[in-house]
Amino acid sequence: MRIEGLLIVVVALFWGSWPLVSRASGQGGPTGSLILSLASLIPIGAAAIFQGNGVVLPASGPLIRLLIAGMMMGVGLVAFNMVANSEIDASISIPVIDSAMLIVSAAGAIYFFSEPVTTQKIIGITLLLAGIITLRPS
């Protein structure tokens, strides 16, 4: 298995599980999101140290894009954490949000990075939409 395959499994396990652990805490909203963000710095820092490069800031262009992306991630995290801790069943809210996010990512990659529109991508996006429609909160 290529390292990317292993990393996909790690992402699926951890990103699929952390919202459940967060919901079990009962702490949604900005406070829960702040604690999640601060705790996330521990493995990020450990990875930077393990990689051996330390923390080197990129040039101003990439740095500005990363700062904007980080702010977008923060807004999304607060909203996600509020919904994940809401009255909507976690088995509905979390997969619907995740599927919608994947559709935005796929469409954005096609639009902004000129990635090809393939039959495989069309089928995948269609299945994601079908999942959202099927699971949508009533």
VMD Tcl script that builds the backbone (N, CA, C; Angstrom):
set m [mol new atoms 414]
animate dup $m
set s [atomselect $m all]
$s set {name element resname resid chain x y z} {
  {N N MET 1 A 0.848 -1.180 0.000}
  {CA C MET 1 A 0.000 0.000 0.000}
  {C C MET 1 A 0.891 1.240 0.000}
  {N N ARG 2 A 0.577 2.154 -0.872}
  {CA C ARG 2 A 1.317 3.415 -0.913}
  {C C ARG 2 A 1.020 4.206 0.352}
  {N N ILE 3 A 1.924 5.087 0.714}
  {CA C ILE 3 A 1.747 5.901 1.922}
  {C C ILE 3 A 0.459 6.724 1.844}
  {N N GLU 4 A 0.089 7.181 0.653}
  {CA C GLU 4 A -1.144 7.968 0.513}
  {C C GLU 4 A -2.371 7.141 0.898}
  {N N GLY 5 A -2.368 5.864 0.556}
  {CA C GLY 5 A -3.475 4.982 0.930}
  {C C GLY 5 A -3.595 4.860 2.438}
  {N N LEU 6 A -2.471 4.701 3.103}
  {CA C LEU 6 A -2.466 4.628 4.559}
  {C C LEU 6 A -2.949 5.945 5.168}
  {N N LEU 7 A -2.496 7.052 4.615}
  {CA C LEU 7 A -2.908 8.365 5.119}
  {C C LEU 7 A -4.405 8.600 4.920}
  {N N ILE 8 A -4.955 8.107 3.822}
  {CA C ILE 8 A -6.402 8.219 3.594}
  {C C ILE 8 A -7.155 7.459 4.680}
  {N N VAL 9 A -6.657 6.284 5.046}
  {CA C VAL 9 A -7.283 5.501 6.121}
  {C C VAL 9 A -7.192 6.262 7.442}
  {N N VAL 10 A -6.041 6.855 7.728}
  {CA C VAL 10 A -5.873 7.634 8.959}
  {C C VAL 10 A -6.850 8.807 8.983}
  {N N VAL 11 A -6.941 9.540 7.868}
  {CA C VAL 11 A -7.873 10.678 7.790}
  {C C VAL 11 A -9.302 10.194 8.011}
  {N N ALA 12 A -9.688 9.125 7.335}
  {CA C ALA 12 A -11.056 8.610 7.463}
  {C C ALA 12 A -11.359 8.238 8.913}
  {N N LEU 13 A -10.434 7.542 9.559}
  {CA C LEU 13 A -10.659 7.125 10.944}
  {C C LEU 13 A -10.731 8.311 11.903}
  {N N PHE 14 A -9.778 9.230 11.796}
  {CA C PHE 14 A -9.718 10.332 12.743}
  {C C PHE 14 A -10.744 11.421 12.440}
  {N N TRP 15 A -10.882 11.814 11.164}
  {CA C TRP 15 A -11.874 12.839 10.836}
  {C C TRP 15 A -13.290 12.287 10.912}
  {N N GLY 16 A -13.443 10.982 10.743}
  {CA C GLY 16 A -14.762 10.386 10.893}
  {C C GLY 16 A -15.153 10.206 12.355}
  {N N SER 17 A -14.157 10.131 13.235}
  {CA C SER 17 A -14.418 9.871 14.654}
  {C C SER 17 A -14.433 11.119 15.531}
  {N N TRP 18 A -13.615 12.133 15.191}
  {CA C TRP 18 A -13.540 13.277 16.102}
  {C C TRP 18 A -14.883 13.982 16.295}
  {N N PRO 19 A -15.751 14.100 15.267}
  {CA C PRO 19 A -17.042 14.743 15.539}
  {C C PRO 19 A -17.893 13.961 16.539}
  {N N LEU 20 A -17.737 12.648 16.554}
  {CA C LEU 20 A -18.496 11.828 17.501}
  {C C LEU 20 A -17.992 12.052 18.927}
  {N N VAL 21 A -16.686 12.132 19.082}
  {CA C VAL 21 A -16.102 12.403 20.394}
  {C C VAL 21 A -16.487 13.816 20.839}
  {N N SER 22 A -16.443 14.764 19.911}
  {CA C SER 22 A -16.831 16.137 20.226}
  {C C SER 22 A -18.286 16.200 20.667}
  {N N ARG 23 A -19.163 15.509 19.943}
  {CA C ARG 23 A -20.584 15.492 20.309}
  {C C ARG 23 A -20.769 14.871 21.691}
  {N N ALA 24 A -20.007 13.825 21.990}
  {CA C ALA 24 A -20.104 13.177 23.299}
  {C C ALA 24 A -19.716 14.129 24.428}
  {N N SER 25 A -18.894 15.142 24.108}
  {CA C SER 25 A -18.503 16.121 25.129}
  {C C SER 25 A -19.659 17.054 25.478}
  {N N GLY 26 A -20.589 17.231 24.521}
  {CA C GLY 26 A -21.699 18.148 24.738}
  {C C GLY 26 A -21.302 19.603 24.664}
  {N N GLN 27 A -20.089 19.880 24.205}
  {CA C GLN 27 A -19.591 21.261 24.158}
  {C C GLN 27 A -19.483 21.725 22.707}
  {N N GLY 28 A -20.554 22.292 22.187}
  {CA C GLY 28 A -20.538 22.792 20.822}
  {C C GLY 28 A -20.192 24.270 20.788}
  {N N GLY 29 A -20.277 24.846 19.624}
  {CA C GLY 29 A -20.083 26.285 19.462}
  {C C GLY 29 A -18.635 26.717 19.525}
  {N N PRO 30 A -18.431 28.011 19.719}
  {CA C PRO 30 A -17.077 28.576 19.671}
  {C C PRO 30 A -16.134 28.010 20.738}
  {N N THR 31 A -16.625 27.781 21.952}
  {CA C THR 31 A -15.743 27.267 23.002}
  {C C THR 31 A -15.236 25.875 22.650}
  {N N GLY 32 A -16.136 25.003 22.239}
  {CA C GLY 32 A -15.714 23.671 21.829}
  {C C GLY 32 A -14.761 23.726 20.650}
  {N N SER 33 A -15.051 24.609 19.694}
  {CA C SER 33 A -14.188 24.749 18.511}
  {C C SER 33 A -12.810 25.256 18.889}
  {N N LEU 34 A -12.739 26.176 19.850}
  {CA C LEU 34 A -11.451 26.699 20.300}
  {C C LEU 34 A -10.622 25.594 20.947}
  {N N ILE 35 A -11.256 24.800 21.791}
  {CA C ILE 35 A -10.542 23.691 22.445}
  {C C ILE 35 A -10.073 22.680 21.398}
  {N N LEU 36 A -10.951 22.367 20.420}
  {CA C LEU 36 A -10.551 21.456 19.343}
  {C C LEU 36 A -9.338 21.994 18.588}
  {N N SER 37 A -9.370 23.278 18.254}
  {CA C SER 37 A -8.266 23.879 17.495}
  {C C SER 37 A -6.972 23.870 18.287}
  {N N LEU 38 A -7.058 24.223 19.569}
  {CA C LEU 38 A -5.843 24.225 20.390}
  {C C LEU 38 A -5.278 22.819 20.545}
  {N N ALA 39 A -6.160 21.843 20.782}
  {CA C ALA 39 A -5.692 20.465 20.925}
  {C C ALA 39 A -5.077 19.955 19.626}
  {N N SER 40 A -5.587 20.428 18.482}
  {CA C SER 40 A -5.057 19.967 17.195}
  {C C SER 40 A -3.617 20.424 16.965}
  {N N LEU 41 A -3.183 21.458 17.683}
  {CA C LEU 41 A -1.809 21.933 17.529}
  {C C LEU 41 A -0.786 20.927 18.054}
  {N N ILE 42 A -1.216 20.044 18.956}
  {CA C ILE 42 A -0.283 19.058 19.527}
  {C C ILE 42 A 0.214 18.093 18.449}
  {N N PRO 43 A -0.671 17.382 17.724}
  {CA C PRO 43 A -0.139 16.483 16.690}
  {C C PRO 43 A 0.487 17.242 15.519}
  {N N ILE 44 A -0.004 18.445 15.241}
  {CA C ILE 44 A 0.597 19.234 14.149}
  {C C ILE 44 A 2.029 19.603 14.515}
  {N N GLY 45 A 2.235 20.069 15.740}
  {CA C GLY 45 A 3.587 20.416 16.200}
  {C C GLY 45 A 4.496 19.202 16.233}
  {N N ALA 46 A 3.947 18.080 16.707}
  {CA C ALA 46 A 4.740 16.839 16.752}
  {C C ALA 46 A 5.153 16.419 15.347}
  {N N ALA 47 A 4.239 16.547 14.380}
  {CA C ALA 47 A 4.568 16.188 12.992}
  {C C ALA 47 A 5.659 17.101 12.442}
  {N N ALA 48 A 5.591 18.394 12.764}
  {CA C ALA 48 A 6.612 19.338 12.289}
  {C C ALA 48 A 7.979 18.997 12.884}
  {N N ILE 49 A 7.981 18.633 14.162}
  {CA C ILE 49 A 9.250 18.254 14.810}
  {C C ILE 49 A 9.769 16.939 14.226}
  {N N PHE 50 A 8.879 15.959 14.065}
  {CA C PHE 50 A 9.265 14.660 13.525}
  {C C PHE 50 A 9.823 14.789 12.110}
  {N N GLN 51 A 9.220 15.690 11.320}
  {CA C GLN 51 A 9.656 15.896 9.939}
  {C C GLN 51 A 11.062 16.488 9.914}
  {N N GLY 52 A 11.442 17.172 10.982}
  {CA C GLY 52 A 12.798 17.685 11.086}
  {C C GLY 52 A 13.016 19.046 10.465}
  {N N ASN 53 A 12.018 19.621 9.834}
  {CA C ASN 53 A 12.187 20.921 9.190}
  {C C ASN 53 A 11.872 22.078 10.124}
  {N N GLY 54 A 11.275 21.786 11.275}
  {CA C GLY 54 A 10.829 22.867 12.135}
  {C C GLY 54 A 9.687 23.596 11.467}
  {N N VAL 55 A 9.448 24.799 11.907}
  {CA C VAL 55 A 8.374 25.603 11.329}
  {C C VAL 55 A 9.022 26.743 10.565}
  {N N VAL 56 A 8.892 26.698 9.248}
  {CA C VAL 56 A 9.442 27.737 8.386}
  {C C VAL 56 A 8.270 28.391 7.664}
  {N N LEU 57 A 8.096 29.684 7.866}
  {CA C LEU 57 A 6.986 30.379 7.219}
  {C C LEU 57 A 7.215 30.469 5.715}
  {N N PRO 58 A 6.173 30.256 4.938}
  {CA C PRO 58 A 6.300 30.384 3.481}
  {C C PRO 58 A 6.390 31.853 3.069}
  {N N ALA 59 A 6.639 32.070 1.803}
  {CA C ALA 59 A 6.683 33.426 1.253}
  {C C ALA 59 A 5.311 34.082 1.430}
  {N N SER 60 A 5.244 35.389 1.228}
  {CA C SER 60 A 4.021 36.140 1.542}
  {C C SER 60 A 2.794 35.683 0.759}
  {N N GLY 61 A 2.923 35.347 -0.523}
  {CA C GLY 61 A 1.769 34.904 -1.314}
  {C C GLY 61 A 1.131 33.643 -0.753}
  {N N PRO 62 A 1.909 32.563 -0.600}
  {CA C PRO 62 A 1.340 31.351 0.004}
  {C C PRO 62 A 0.887 31.572 1.454}
  {N N LEU 63 A 1.603 32.405 2.200}
  {CA C LEU 63 A 1.233 32.662 3.583}
  {C C LEU 63 A -0.143 33.325 3.663}
  {N N ILE 64 A -0.410 34.303 2.811}
  {CA C ILE 64 A -1.716 34.975 2.794}
  {C C ILE 64 A -2.819 33.972 2.463}
  {N N ARG 65 A -2.573 33.109 1.471}
  {CA C ARG 65 A -3.572 32.094 1.121}
  {C C ARG 65 A -3.830 31.139 2.287}
  {N N LEU 66 A -2.762 30.744 2.987}
  {CA C LEU 66 A -2.920 29.856 4.142}
  {C C LEU 66 A -3.670 30.550 5.278}
  {N N LEU 67 A -3.410 31.833 5.492}
  {CA C LEU 67 A -4.137 32.575 6.523}
  {C C LEU 67 A -5.622 32.667 6.184}
  {N N ILE 68 A -5.933 32.928 4.932}
  {CA C ILE 68 A -7.340 32.975 4.497}
  {C C ILE 68 A -7.972 31.599 4.664}
  {N N ALA 69 A -7.260 30.552 4.233}
  {CA C ALA 69 A -7.776 29.185 4.366}
  {C C ALA 69 A -7.983 28.830 5.840}
  {N N GLY 70 A -7.079 29.251 6.696}
  {CA C GLY 70 A -7.216 28.988 8.125}
  {C C GLY 70 A -8.436 29.679 8.713}
  {N N MET 71 A -8.700 30.908 8.280}
  {CA C MET 71 A -9.895 31.608 8.765}
  {C C MET 71 A -11.154 30.917 8.249}
  {N N MET 72 A -11.126 30.488 6.999}
  {CA C MET 72 A -12.265 29.740 6.450}
  {C C MET 72 A -12.474 28.442 7.233}
  {N N MET 73 A -11.372 27.765 7.553}
  {CA C MET 73 A -11.449 26.529 8.317}
  {C C MET 73 A -12.053 26.802 9.698}
  {N N GLY 74 A -11.681 27.911 10.312}
  {CA C GLY 74 A -12.219 28.265 11.621}
  {C C GLY 74 A -13.718 28.514 11.584}
  {N N VAL 75 A -14.178 29.259 10.574}
  {CA C VAL 75 A -15.621 29.508 10.424}
  {C C VAL 75 A -16.352 28.184 10.241}
  {N N GLY 76 A -15.817 27.345 9.363}
  {CA C GLY 76 A -16.429 26.045 9.122}
  {C C GLY 76 A -16.428 25.172 10.361}
  {N N LEU 77 A -15.353 25.211 11.144}
  {CA C LEU 77 A -15.268 24.392 12.348}
  {C C LEU 77 A -16.315 24.807 13.373}
  {N N VAL 78 A -16.474 26.112 13.570}
  {CA C VAL 78 A -17.486 26.582 14.526}
  {C C VAL 78 A -18.875 26.140 14.067}
  {N N ALA 79 A -19.190 26.351 12.788}
  {CA C ALA 79 A -20.508 25.956 12.266}
  {C C ALA 79 A -20.692 24.444 12.354}
  {N N PHE 80 A -19.672 23.694 11.962}
  {CA C PHE 80 A -19.740 22.230 12.004}
  {C C PHE 80 A -19.968 21.753 13.430}
  {N N ASN 81 A -19.197 22.298 14.370}
  {CA C ASN 81 A -19.298 21.866 15.758}
  {C C ASN 81 A -20.671 22.199 16.341}
  {N N MET 82 A -21.249 23.323 15.925}
  {CA C MET 82 A -22.587 23.675 16.398}
  {C C MET 82 A -23.625 22.680 15.878}
  {N N VAL 83 A -23.522 22.327 14.593}
  {CA C VAL 83 A -24.480 21.372 14.020}
  {C C VAL 83 A -24.247 19.975 14.584}
  {N N ALA 84 A -22.985 19.564 14.711}
  {CA C ALA 84 A -22.674 18.224 15.226}
  {C C ALA 84 A -23.170 18.046 16.660}
  {N N ASN 85 A -23.275 19.136 17.409}
  {CA C ASN 85 A -23.751 19.078 18.791}
  {C C ASN 85 A -25.207 19.501 18.922}
  {N N SER 86 A -25.922 19.587 17.807}
  {CA C SER 86 A -27.319 20.020 17.834}
  {C C SER 86 A -28.247 18.836 18.099}
  {N N GLU 87 A -29.526 19.097 17.994}
  {CA C GLU 87 A -30.539 18.065 18.222}
  {C C GLU 87 A -30.662 17.088 17.047}
  {N N ILE 88 A -30.096 17.444 15.893}
  {CA C ILE 88 A -30.156 16.561 14.724}
  {C C ILE 88 A -29.299 15.324 15.006}
  {N N ASP 89 A -29.792 14.163 14.633}
  {CA C ASP 89 A -29.016 12.935 14.831}
  {C C ASP 89 A -27.632 13.073 14.198}
  {N N ALA 90 A -26.602 12.652 14.931}
  {CA C ALA 90 A -25.232 12.708 14.413}
  {C C ALA 90 A -25.087 11.859 13.154}
  {N N SER 91 A -25.857 10.777 13.072}
  {CA C SER 91 A -25.782 9.903 11.898}
  {C C SER 91 A -26.398 10.552 10.663}
  {N N ILE 92 A -27.033 11.698 10.842}
  {CA C ILE 92 A -27.567 12.474 9.715}
  {C C ILE 92 A -26.710 13.717 9.488}
  {N N SER 93 A -26.542 14.524 10.534}
  {CA C SER 93 A -25.887 15.824 10.365}
  {C C SER 93 A -24.442 15.719 9.892}
  {N N ILE 94 A -23.667 14.842 10.510}
  {CA C ILE 94 A -22.238 14.758 10.176}
  {C C ILE 94 A -22.018 14.233 8.758}
  {N N PRO 95 A -22.662 13.133 8.333}
  {CA C PRO 95 A -22.466 12.686 6.949}
  {C C PRO 95 A -22.981 13.686 5.903}
  {N N VAL 96 A -24.074 14.387 6.192}
  {CA C VAL 96 A -24.586 15.371 5.233}
  {C C VAL 96 A -23.585 16.512 5.074}
  {N N ILE 97 A -23.062 17.021 6.193}
  {CA C ILE 97 A -22.069 18.102 6.118}
  {C C ILE 97 A -20.820 17.626 5.384}
  {N N ASP 98 A -20.342 16.438 5.748}
  {CA C ASP 98 A -19.128 15.919 5.112}
  {C C ASP 98 A -19.324 15.720 3.609}
  {N N SER 99 A -20.476 15.199 3.220}
  {CA C SER 99 A -20.753 14.990 1.793}
  {C C SER 99 A -20.833 16.317 1.045}
  {N N ALA 100 A -21.497 17.295 1.654}
  {CA C ALA 100 A -21.595 18.621 1.020}
  {C C ALA 100 A -20.209 19.239 0.861}
  {N N MET 101 A -19.356 19.063 1.871}
  {CA C MET 101 A -17.994 19.574 1.806}
  {C C MET 101 A -17.212 18.912 0.666}
  {N N LEU 102 A -17.415 17.611 0.487}
  {CA C LEU 102 A -16.715 16.902 -0.585}
  {C C LEU 102 A -17.165 17.403 -1.966}
  {N N ILE 103 A -18.449 17.718 -2.095}
  {CA C ILE 103 A -18.955 18.250 -3.367}
  {C C ILE 103 A -18.323 19.606 -3.654}
  {N N VAL 104 A -18.251 20.467 -2.630}
  {CA C VAL 104 A -17.620 21.784 -2.816}
  {C C VAL 104 A -16.152 21.618 -3.190}
  {N N SER 105 A -15.454 20.695 -2.515}
  {CA C SER 105 A -14.033 20.462 -2.821}
  {C C SER 105 A -13.839 19.953 -4.246}
  {N N ALA 106 A -14.664 18.994 -4.658}
  {CA C ALA 106 A -14.540 18.441 -6.016}
  {C C ALA 106 A -14.842 19.506 -7.066}
  {N N ALA 107 A -15.922 20.251 -6.865}
  {CA C ALA 107 A -16.279 21.297 -7.836}
  {C C ALA 107 A -15.215 22.389 -7.874}
  {N N GLY 108 A -14.696 22.759 -6.701}
  {CA C GLY 108 A -13.642 23.775 -6.649}
  {C C GLY 108 A -12.365 23.331 -7.329}
  {N N ALA 109 A -11.999 22.063 -7.146}
  {CA C ALA 109 A -10.787 21.542 -7.795}
  {C C ALA 109 A -10.948 21.539 -9.311}
  {N N ILE 110 A -12.145 21.189 -9.755}
  {CA C ILE 110 A -12.408 21.198 -11.203}
  {C C ILE 110 A -12.355 22.628 -11.742}
  {N N TYR 111 A -12.960 23.557 -11.020}
  {CA C TYR 111 A -13.043 24.945 -11.493}
  {C C TYR 111 A -11.702 25.678 -11.359}
  {N N PHE 112 A -11.107 25.654 -10.152}
  {CA C PHE 112 A -9.916 26.464 -9.897}
  {C C PHE 112 A -8.620 25.838 -10.394}
  {N N PHE 113 A -8.560 24.507 -10.447}
  {CA C PHE 113 A -7.320 23.849 -10.853}
  {C C PHE 113 A -7.429 23.158 -12.210}
  {N N SER 114 A -8.532 23.408 -12.902}
  {CA C SER 114 A -8.758 22.870 -14.246}
  {C C SER 114 A -8.596 21.348 -14.303}
  {N N GLU 115 A -9.027 20.688 -13.247}
  {CA C GLU 115 A -8.974 19.229 -13.259}
  {C C GLU 115 A -10.039 18.704 -14.216}
  {N N PRO 116 A -9.782 17.589 -14.856}
  {CA C PRO 116 A -10.736 17.065 -15.829}
  {C C PRO 116 A -12.028 16.579 -15.168}
  {N N VAL 117 A -13.138 16.774 -15.871}
  {CA C VAL 117 A -14.420 16.228 -15.441}
  {C C VAL 117 A -14.522 14.843 -16.071}
  {N N THR 118 A -14.477 13.831 -15.222}
  {CA C THR 118 A -14.507 12.451 -15.723}
  {C C THR 118 A -15.833 11.795 -15.341}
  {N N THR 119 A -16.122 10.698 -15.989}
  {CA C THR 119 A -17.318 9.932 -15.656}
  {C C THR 119 A -17.276 9.497 -14.193}
  {N N GLN 120 A -16.117 9.089 -13.739}
  {CA C GLN 120 A -15.944 8.657 -12.354}
  {C C GLN 120 A -16.299 9.788 -11.386}
  {N N LYS 121 A -15.850 11.012 -11.667}
  {CA C LYS 121 A -16.151 12.148 -10.802}
  {C C LYS 121 A -17.639 12.488 -10.837}
  {N N ILE 122 A -18.233 12.444 -12.003}
  {CA C ILE 122 A -19.665 12.740 -12.125}
  {C C ILE 122 A -20.483 11.725 -11.319}
  {N N ILE 123 A -20.131 10.442 -11.429}
  {CA C ILE 123 A -20.840 9.399 -10.671}
  {C C ILE 123 A -20.639 9.617 -9.172}
  {N N GLY 124 A -19.416 9.905 -8.766}
  {CA C GLY 124 A -19.133 10.128 -7.342}
  {C C GLY 124 A -19.907 11.312 -6.779}
  {N N ILE 125 A -19.917 12.424 -7.497}
  {CA C ILE 125 A -20.651 13.607 -7.039}
  {C C ILE 125 A -22.150 13.326 -7.013}
  {N N THR 126 A -22.632 12.606 -8.010}
  {CA C THR 126 A -24.060 12.246 -8.046}
  {C C THR 126 A -24.426 11.369 -6.847}
  {N N LEU 127 A -23.566 10.420 -6.509}
  {CA C LEU 127 A -23.826 9.569 -5.346}
  {C C LEU 127 A -23.789 10.369 -4.040}
  {N N LEU 128 A -22.873 11.333 -3.961}
  {CA C LEU 128 A -22.842 12.200 -2.778}
  {C C LEU 128 A -24.143 12.984 -2.653}
  {N N LEU 129 A -24.608 13.548 -3.778}
  {CA C LEU 129 A -25.882 14.272 -3.768}
  {C C LEU 129 A -27.032 13.360 -3.366}
  {N N ALA 130 A -27.031 12.141 -3.877}
  {CA C ALA 130 A -28.080 11.178 -3.515}
  {C C ALA 130 A -28.040 10.886 -2.014}
  {N N GLY 131 A -26.860 10.785 -1.453}
  {CA C GLY 131 A -26.721 10.555 -0.014}
  {C C GLY 131 A -27.261 11.716 0.801}
  {N N ILE 132 A -26.967 12.937 0.353}
  {CA C ILE 132 A -27.466 14.121 1.059}
  {C C ILE 132 A -28.995 14.145 1.005}
  {N N ILE 133 A -29.553 13.904 -0.174}
  {CA C ILE 133 A -31.011 13.904 -0.335}
  {C C ILE 133 A -31.646 12.821 0.533}
  {N N THR 134 A -31.010 11.644 0.561}
  {CA C THR 134 A -31.545 10.523 1.326}
  {C C THR 134 A -31.482 10.787 2.845}
  {N N LEU 135 A -30.389 11.360 3.320}
  {CA C LEU 135 A -30.192 11.555 4.750}
  {C C LEU 135 A -30.695 12.898 5.281}
  {N N ARG 136 A -31.037 13.820 4.417}
  {CA C ARG 136 A -31.361 15.172 4.853}
  {C C ARG 136 A -32.309 15.152 6.056}
  {N N PRO 137 A -32.073 16.099 6.992}
  {CA C PRO 137 A -32.956 16.154 8.159}
  {C C PRO 137 A -34.399 16.443 7.747}
  {N N SER 138 A -35.348 15.801 8.419}
  {CA C SER 138 A -36.748 16.024 8.068}
  {C C SER 138 A -37.390 17.070 8.949}
}
mol reanalyze $m
mol bondsrecalc $m
mol representation Tube
mol addrep $m
